[in-house]
Each structure stands twice: as C-alpha cells, then as structure tokens.
Amino acid sequence: MENKSGTDKESNENTVKKSLNFIENIIEEDLSNNKNESRVHTRFPPEPNGYLHIGHAKSICLNFGLAKKYNGLCNLRFDDTNPTKEEVEYVDSIKEDIKWLGFDWDDREYYASDYFDQLYQWAVKLIKDGKAYVDEQSSEIIGEQRGIPTKDGTESPFRNRPVEESLELFEKMKNGEFPDGAKVLRAKVDMNSPNMHMRDPAIYRVKHATHHRTGNKWCIYPMYDFAHGESDFIEKITHSICTIEFEVHRPLYDWFLDQIVEGEYRPRQIEFARLNLSYTVMSKRKLLQLVEEKLVNGWDDPRLPTISGLRRRGFTPESIRNFADTIGVAKRNNVIDVALLEHSLRNDLNKKAQRVMAVIDPVKLIIDNYPDDKVEEMDAVNNPEDETMGKRKVPFSKVLYIDSNDFMEDPPRKFFRLAPDKEVRLRYAYIIKCTNVVKDENTGKITEIHCTYDPETKSGMGKVQRKVKGTIHWVSADHALDAEVRLYDRLFVNENPDVAEEGKDFKSNLNFDSLKVVDCKIEPFVKDAKAEDKFQFERQGYFCVDKDTTDQKPVFNRTVPLRDSWAKKNKKQ
C-alpha cells in the first residue's frame, strides 16, 4: 500500500508538471536557478494606435495571469514611440478594456515616453562606443543595401564616419534641424548577418510631430526594437513575453541590452503564438480601415473582434478569460475556430443569463374561448441552471403574439409546432389547438391565428398533464414591449478573410448581411433593463441590451444563437 501511494503521488506530480505550458516551464526553471533574484515581473505593452482586440486579450490574460500565479507583478506600459498614429482616446480605451477583463496594474502605469531622455543618452553612448552612426541615405537605398538573407549586405558609405560627426548630426536631429526622413541613426551591428534585423537597424528617425504626452519636446523618436528592451530593463522586467513574429527580433533585443547593461540582470524575451480566429481579421491596421471607411459603426461595433465590440455584443469577461485558458499557449501559429469562442460564451451565459420570452417575427394569436377581459400571471423560471434566481410573473391574456416560424399551414411530418388542427403547449401556460387563420386579402400573408385552449392543462397545476410534442413561446399583446433587435452575424463570409481574389483585398470577403435590424415584442420584465444587461430569449439565443437603448424602446444585440456547433462537432469526434 505504501508503494502504491508513493507511486500515485509521483504520478500526480508528473501530471501537474506536464500541464504547465512552455512559458511556465521556463519561469519555473528560472525560479529554481534563482535567476533575477527569483522574481517574476511581466508587462503588457500595447501601442496606443487603436483599440485592443481578442488577440490582445489573450496576451493580457497571459501576462497578468503569470504574474498572479507566481506572486509577481505586471506593468502596463504604453509603447508610445510613434506620435503620428497615437491618441489619448486609445490610451483611455486600453485601460478601460484591461480593467473590464478583470486585471489591475495598481500604480505601475508607464509609457515608453517616460524614458525618452534615458534612451537618448544610451543612443549617444552607442555613438561614442563606435556602435552607432548617422546615415543620410534614403530609406529605399538603405533597404537595397541590406540585401537578402542569403547574400551579404552592402555597408553604408556613412558607416565609418567619425564619432564626433555622428554626435554633432544626432544633436542637430534632436534639435529639429533636419526634415523628416533626411537622416536616421543606425546601430552598427553586422551587415553580413543572415538575420535581416541585425543588418545595421535604425535606432532613431526624424519625425516632426506633436506627442500626446511630451508635446513638441522631441523631433526624433526611438524605434520599437531599441525602445522595447531598454524599457523592459528600466522597469526590471524578468520575462518579456511577446508574439512569435518577434522571435527574429530577439538577437537584436539582446544585442542592444548587451551594449548598455552592466551586471547580471537581463530581461528575457519569450515568444508565443499569436491568436488567429476564423472568419476574423486580427490586424489593427485592417480594423482601422474598416472603421475609417465606415464599413462598421466604430471601434465598438459588435461585429468586430475588439474587446469593446465584444463587450457591446454581450460577451462577459469570464467567457474571454476562460477562452484564453482553453486555447492555451503554443509555440506555433494556428487558426482557432471562432465557434470555440462562442462556445465559451454560451457556457458562461447559460449559468447566469436571465430568461425571458421575446417574439422576433410576431404574428397575432387569438384564443377564441379565453375570456376577453381576463389576465393571468404565469410563473416563469428565471434560470433553470440557478434556482436562486427564482421566478417571475408573465402576463397572459386572450390575444398573444407568437413567432411566425412556429406556425405552418402545411407542415412536414416532423413539424412539432403549431399547425391547423394541431396542438402545442404555450410555454408556462396552456395547451392550445389551431382552429383557423386570417390572411391579408392582397398579400396572402397570415395576420391572425385563431385557437382554442384547454383550461385544464395549465402548466404547474400539480396534476398529471396530457402531453404534446411541441412547446412554443409567446407574449401578451396588451402587455408586451416594443423593442429593436439587431441580429449580428459574422463580418466575413470567408473562413480566412485575408485570402481574396487577385486584385482584391480582405474587404472583398465582407458579409454585407452581417447586420439585420428587426422589431420584436418582448415581455414587460425587461422594462428596467440597462445597457450590458444580458438575457436568454427562450428558444432564440442570448441577447444584450445595447448602449443605444432608451426608456421608450429597448435595443438588444444578439450576442450568440443557442445552437452550439462547436460543441456538437467535438462531441461527434
């Protein structure tokens, strides 16, 4: 027994160890080796040039989650080194999104611009050490001189200019004496390296632009590859986690640190696979195009994968965090089915969303043998997954609305909803039988469905009920609220929107039926609903109150249908 117990314990420990992702394994090895004083300090470094999207959410969950797991810290640092594309609006939206997701950086809000003076001094040091020089060739010529990975590059004629001359020119660049693009400061690394990023990369460029924090103090701005690692060093970051496209930048990240850093401490760059979703574009540049060309209604359009768009559509922070945890952390890029994100949301909303009845395509139903002036209050369950949510009263009367899809004059054999001479149960109420219909003389469209009800079949009467195969939802015509419903679908028709016909771009894959606006009738329970309140419209899907809602007319965004194709597909497998 003792041996078995010991074996089980060892097996459990191995299981726990295997469950760690590769970044956690690196961190635990660093901790066991007492690297960087056994600290874990991460950072989330967004560029304030657009709104965050679901890919950034994965990175946020990873960086803040690792800090929490290992009792460390996580900074929020804005990479604000390109003033022509950055705005305070983006800074504010990023902070709001991170907090909405459930994370906090406490007092550790930093900006790369906080370090501009220090970065400038380090650039001067590189020049003095013979590791940097001012080049005055055009960007096109510099690009040509870099060559290709399989062939050595050509050194700039300014590569060996005197240190004093480069120092003087760099000072003039800082003082605004040259126009944009006239000169650039380059690191003197290795023009023969197979890694193109090591072929004397630019460190500073001239850019006459007003910065959202430093104003017009600077006429030169550091490049990302130079500013990023040095900012990590200043903030004492231990693990600098970024997406896989920066793997080829890592040698340059380390090279810059080696030129300025003394002592043993070094931040360590680790790359992971970025998130790619089917039927979705994840490029901030492309999202900006959609917004600026008014192909969507702003950054928080519920069809966009932006965090603000997902929030407006009705996603919850918990569903996004659970999604990030489910997909895990990988080393290679792959495409995640967007249905998995929807599945994560359904799992969360199923447990917490208030149930209500809403009729999206209404047709009038009249119960001929029900008293004209009688109104009953039916007991309805607020959420069968959570008994503590209790019940509500739903008014019932002679004239109701039902969904037109729940009635057919000539139904197929397995149609279990309402049809002539057929019976169904009204949810929480009675069994009814269709007797006849009334049609518009001109269009032939059904305008009224007439039925009779059996008063002995009221739901919940406490006696044995006769069974019918179909149950449909309804609302009382005299008590229902008028509402607007926005039926959102996927923004793109192609699973990979970036693949387009020759001569066309990703926008040719737009789904122009991705939004339909319809009127609906909904039970009065929702009359006091506020923006971001979430409901399950029974038999319809999950819906969220939009920010455009008013006291006169509530507005609902369809968050996701009830059908979970991802779960069904995986169950079959």
N, C-alpha and C positions, 0 to 999 in steps of 0.2 A: 504493500500500500504506500509506503514512504517513497519508493522509487517511482511509482506511478504519479504520485503527487508532484514529485520533483520534475518529472518529465512534462507534466501538464503545465507547470509554472514556466518551464523553459520554453515550451511551445507558445504560451501566451505572450511571453516577452518577445519572441521572434515575430509573432503576428503583429504586435504593436510596432516593432521596428520596421517591418515590411510596409506598414500602412503609411509611413512617412513619405512625403514627396521628396524629390531630389534636392529641393532648396532646403527643406528641413534637415535632411541628412547632412548637407554642407554646414548649416548652422550648428547642428549638434556636434559635428567634428571640431568646428572652431571653438565651441564652448569647452569641449573636453581638452583641447590643447591650450586653453586659457588665452586664445588669441584676442587681441584688443581688450584685454582685462575681462574677458568673458562677458562682454556687453553685447546686446542686440539693439541696434538703433537703425531703423529704416526711415524712408521718406517717400512721400508721394509728390512727384514734381511736374504738375501739369503746366502746359503753356496756356496763358490766358488769351488765346486767339479763337475761341469758340466754346460751345457748350460741351460738357462731358457726355460720353455715350456708354453703352453697356460694356464695351471693352475696357474703358477706364474704371468702371465699377468693379470688374474682376481684379484689376490692379489695386484698387483701393482696399478691397476685401483682403487681398493677399498681404499688402504691406502693413496695414493696421492689424490684421489678424495675426501675423507673425510676431509683431511687437507685443501683442497681448499674450500670446501663447508662451513667450519666453521672458515675460516680465520686463520687457524693454520699452522703448519709446519709438514713436513715429512722428516725423515732422511733416508739415505741409509747406512745400516750397514752390513758389511760382517761378517758372523758368521764363522770366520776362526780359529776354535779350533782343527782341525784335519789335521795337515800338510801332512800326508801321501797321502791324496786324493785331495789336493788343488793345484791349479796352477794359475799363473798370467794370462794365456790365458783366464781362466774362469772369472776372475775379469774383464778383459777388455771387454769380450763379454757381460757380465751382464750390465755393464754401457752403452754400445752401444745399447743394446735392450731397456733399460728403456728410453733412450733419443729418440730412434726411435718411441716408443709408444707415445711420446709427453709429458713426465714428466721430471722434473728437481729438483734435491736436493740442488741446489745452492752450498754453501760451507759446507754442512752437510754430508760429506762422512766420515764414521767412520768404524772402524774394532774392533771386539772383542779383537784382539791382542793389540789394543791401551790400554786396561785395564788390561793386564796380571799382572802388578805389584800390582795394587789395588786388583785384585781378589785373588792374593796370600796372601796379607795382611789380607783380610777378611777370607780366609781359616785358617790362623794362629789364628785369633780371635776365630773362631769356635772351634778350638782345645783347646785354653786356657779357653773357656767358658764351656768346657766339652761337646760340641755339635758335635765333630768330632773325629775320631781316625784312625790310620793307621792299615790296615788289610793286612796280608801277605799270606792269603789263595788264592788258585787258583780261577779263575772266575767260574769254574764248581762247586766247593764246595760252593762258595758264592751263586750261583744260586739255588743249592739244599736247602740251609739253608733258603732261602726266602720262600720256600714252595708254597702254593696255596692260592688264596683269601679266601677260606672258612676254612682255617686252619692256626693257628698261625705259624709264622716263628720261626726259632731257632737262638738265638743270637750267634754272633761270639765269639770265645774264646778270641779275642783281643778287644772286645767292651769296656771293662773296664780297658784297660791298662793305666798306669799313663800318665797324660798330658805331663810331661816332656819327657817321652819316645816317645810319638807320635810326639812331636815337633822336637825331635832330628832326628827321622826317616824321617819325612817330609822334613826337611832340607837336609838330605842326598839324598832323592828322587830328590829334586830340583838340587842338585849338580851332579847328574848323577852317583851316586854310586851303583845303582841297575839296573839290566836289565829290559827290557820291560816285564810287566806282573808280576814282582816279588812282588810288593806292590801297594796298592791303598789306597787313603784317602776316608773314608766313613763318611757321616753325620749320627749322632746318633739321629734318629727320632722315629720310632715306628715299631718294628718287628711284632707287632700284628695287624697292620692296615689292613683292607680289601683292601685298595689301595696298590697294589704291589710297586708302585713308592715311597711310603713312608717308605718302609722297608729298612732303612739304605742305601740309594742310594750312588753310587760312586760320589765323587766330583772331584778328580784328578786321572789320571793314568800316569804311566811312559811311555814315548814314545820318543825314541831317533830318532829324525827326523829333518831335516832342514826345517824351516818355511819360507814361501815365503816373509815374511816381517821382522821377528825377527831373522832369521838365526838360529844359534845354541845356542842362549842365554838360551833357556829353554829345559829341559829334561822331564818336566811334563806339561800336558795340562789339562785345566778345561773341565769338561763335559758340555754338552749343558744345562741341567737343572739348573746347577749352574751359568753358564756364562750369560744365556739369561736374566733372571730377573734383575740381578745386572747391566748388560749393559743398560737395559731399565731405571733403576734407575739413573745411572750416566748421561744419556742423557736427563733426566727429561721427559721421555715419559709418556703420560697420558693414552693412550689406546693402549695396546699391542695386536694386532689382529692377530690371527693365525688360522690354520685349526683344524677341530673338533677332530682329533686324539690326540691333546694336551689337551683336556678337563680334562683327568685323571691326567695330569701333573700339573694342576693349583694349587691344595693344596700344592704341593712341591714348586712351584713358589712363593706362598705367604709365606710359611714357611721360605724359605731362606731370603726373604726380611725382615721378622719379626726379624730375628737374627742380621741383620746388620743395619737396618734403624731406625733412630730416627726422631721424628716429625710426622706430619700428612700426608705428601705427600706419595702416593703409586701409581705406575703404575698399571693399571687394565688389566688383561688378559681377552680377549673375543674371543670365538671360533666360526667359521662359517664353513659351509660345503665346502669341497674341490671340485674342478671341476673334474668330470669324464665324458669323451666323449666316445660315442660308436665307435667301430672299432679302438680304440686308446689305447695305454698304456701310463700312466702318471707317471710311476715310473722312477726316474732319474737313478736308478740302472739298470733297464731294457733297457732304452735308451742307456746307456753306453755300455751294452752288444752288442746291435745292431751295435754300432759304432765300438767298438774294434774288433768284429768278422767280420767286413766288410760286414755285411748284408745290410747296407745302405752306402751311399757315404758321410760320415762325419756328424757332428752335424747339418749342414745346408742343409742336404738332404731334398728336397721339400716334401717328403712323411712323414717326422717326424713332431710331434706337437710342436717342438721347435720354439721359436719366430723367430730365424734366418732362420729356414726351411720354416716357413710360409711366411716370408718376401721374401725369394728367390722364392717361388712358385708364389707370386704375391698378397698376402694379403696386405691390407692397414692398417695403424694404426687406422684409423677411424672405419673400419669394426670390428676390435678386441675390441675397446673401446665400440662400440655400442652393440656388442655381450655380453660383460660383463654386460652392463647396462640392457640388455633384460633379461638375466637369473637371475639377481638379487642376493640377498644374503639370503641364507637359513640356517636353523639350522641342517637339516638332509641331509645326503649324498644321492644323486641320480645320475642317468646317463642322461646326456644331449645328444640328438640326434645330431651327427656331422652335419647332414643336416641343423640344425639351424645356425651353424657357417657359412656354405656355403651360406645360405640364406642372412645372414647379409652382406657377401662379395658381393653378386650379387647386393643387394640394393645399395651399395656404388659405385661399378664399373659401374653400369648401368647409373649413373648420370655423370660420369667423364671419362670413358674409350673411347679412340679414336676408331672409327670403321674402319676396313679395310677388304679387301677380300683376303682370302687365301684358296688355294686348297690343302688339306692334302693328298688325294689319287688321283692324277691327271690322266686324260685321255684327249687326244688331241681332240679338236673340231674344224672343219674347215667349215667356212661359204663360200660355193662354189660361191655364186653370189655377194660376197663382193669384191671390188677392191683389187688387190694384194698389191699395194703399198700405200694404204690409211691408215692413222692413225688418229683417232678421240680422243678427250679428253672429257670424260663424267664427268658431275658434280655429285659428290657423297657427301652425307651428313655425316659430321664427327661425330655427335652425335645428334639424334633426340630429346634427353632429354634436350639438351642445345644448343639453337640457336646461342649463342655467339661463339661456337666452329667453326661455319662456314662450308664451303665446301672445297673439294679438287678435283683435276683433276685426272681421272683414264684413262690411255691409252687403246684404243680399236682398234683391228685390225682383219684381216681375220682369223688368227689362234689363238685359245684360249685354255686354259685349264679349264676343269670343274671337279667337284668331281665325281669319278666313281659311287658313290652311287646315284647320281642324274640322272642316266640313267638305264633303264631296257629294254631288248628286248621283254620280255613277261610279262608286268606288271600286277598286280592285278587291280581290278576295280577302287579303290580309290587312285591309284598312280598318283599324280598330277605333277610329274616332267617329264623329257624328255623320250620319247619312239618313236619307228618308227611311222611315220605319225602323231605324236602328236606335239602340240605347247607349248612352255613355254616362259616366258619373261626372258631375261638376265637382271639382276639387274642393274638399271640406264641406260639400253641400249634398245635393240630391242627385238621384238618377233621373235623367230626362230622356224623352223619346221624341224624335223629329216627326212632325205631322205634315208640314208643308213649307214652301218657301215663297217669297215675293221677289219679283225681278223688276228691274228698270225696263220700261217698255222700249226704250230706244237702244240701250246697250246690251240688254240681256243679263246684266250683272245682278247678282243676288244682293238685295238690300235688306231683307229680313228673313230670319229663320224662325219658324213657329214650332213650339214644342209643348209637351205636357210634362208635368213632374209627378213623381210618386212621393207623397208626403211621409210615407212610412220608411223611406230609405235615407233619411238624413244621416250624414256622416257623424259617427261618435254617439249614436243614440244608445249604445250599450247593449244592443241585442243583435242576433245573427242577421247579417245583411246578405241579400242576394247579390251575386257577383256579376259584374260586367267587365269586359276586357279592356275598355278604354276609359281613361280619365283625362279631362281637359281643364284648362284654367280659364278664368273669366274675371270680369269686373262689373260692378253695378253701374248702369248708365247714369243714374242720378247722382252718384257719389264719386265717380272716377274723376281723376285729374287729367287734364290735357298736358302732355309732355312732348318734348322733342327728343328723338333718339338718333344718335349718329352711329351708323353701322360701319365700323372700320374693318378693312381687310388689309392684306399685305400690300406694301407700297410697290413691290416689284413682281412681275409675272414670271421672271426667270429665277431659278434657284441660285444662280450665280450672276447677279446683275452686272458684274464687270465684263462679262462676255457678251459682246454685241456684234452685230453685222459690220462688215467692212465699211468704213466711212462714217460709222455711228458710234456714239458713246453710251455710257451706262444709262443715260436718261431715256434711251430708246426702249428700255425694258420697264418703264414706269407702268403701273397698273392704274389706268385712268378711271377705274371703277372702285378704287380703294376707299371711297367715302360715299355713303348714301345717307341722306337725311330724311327721316320719316317722322310722322306724327304718331303718337300712341296714346292709349288710355291706360292709366295706372291707378292702383288702389290708393285711397287717401292717406295711408300710413306714411307716405314719403313727403307729405306736405311741408315738414320742417327740416328736410334733408339739406345738408350743407355740402359745399364743394369738397370733393375727395371721399365723401361717404360712399360705401360700396354695398351693392346688393346683388343677390342672385334673382333674376327674373325667372320664375319657375318655368322649366321646360325650354327656356330661351338661351340663357347664358349669364355671364357676370357683367355687371354694368357699374359705372362710376359716375357720380354727379360731377359735371363739368364746371369750371370756373365761370362760364357764361350763364349759369343758371340764375333765374330771378324768382321773386315771390309769385309773379303771375304765371310763369311757365318754367318748370324744372327742365334741365337739359342733361341727358345721360349719354355717356360714351360707352359703346360696347367694348368691354375690356378683352374678353375672350369667350368664344362659344363654349357650350357644355361638353361637346364632343372632344375627346382627348385622343387624337390619332396616334400620338407618340406612345402613350401607354398601351394602347391596343396593339400597335405594331410590335412592341417589345414583348408583350405577353405571348403573342403567337410564336415569336422566335424562341 
